[in-house]
Amino acid sequence: MIRTLDVNLFYLAFVFYTISTLIYLLTFWKSTGKLASIGSIILRAGFVLQVAGLVIRAINAHFMPVTNMYESLNFFSCAIGFSYFRWFFSFWLFLHCHRLQKRFCP
């Protein structure tokens, strides 16, 4: 069975998400450190792979891939990942603005 590039990217993103989850479980009590940073980088790489897979699938299908259960779950898991990164960036910006005493913040 020959798999297409988008399916391979989805599988690779799943592997990256699994590795990131295991690293985060190992560093559960520590929110900082080298291992937690590596887990964050692997999580971002998995998200980029998943978005690339969605874009390739949409280009090949000529529509947004949300027509069946597999595509819908893949799309909404990507949306959840995007929401997480949006929340994380907002929280990071809040902390740094608070530390900088709102000199450079909107």
C-alpha angles and dihedrals in degrees: 000000000000116000122206125235094258093055091048090051090051091052091047091049089051090053091049091049091050093049091047091050092051091049091049090050090052090052096040096130095041118065093184135045139088096287093051090050090052090051090052092050091050090049091053091048090052091051092050090050091050092049090048090051091050092049093049091047091049092049092049093046096040091227139065107284103238101108101105136032096263094051093043093052090047092049094047093046087054089049090052090051090050090050090051093051091046091052092045092052092048091050091047091049091049092051094048093045089051090050093047090049093242095290096132101023129105 
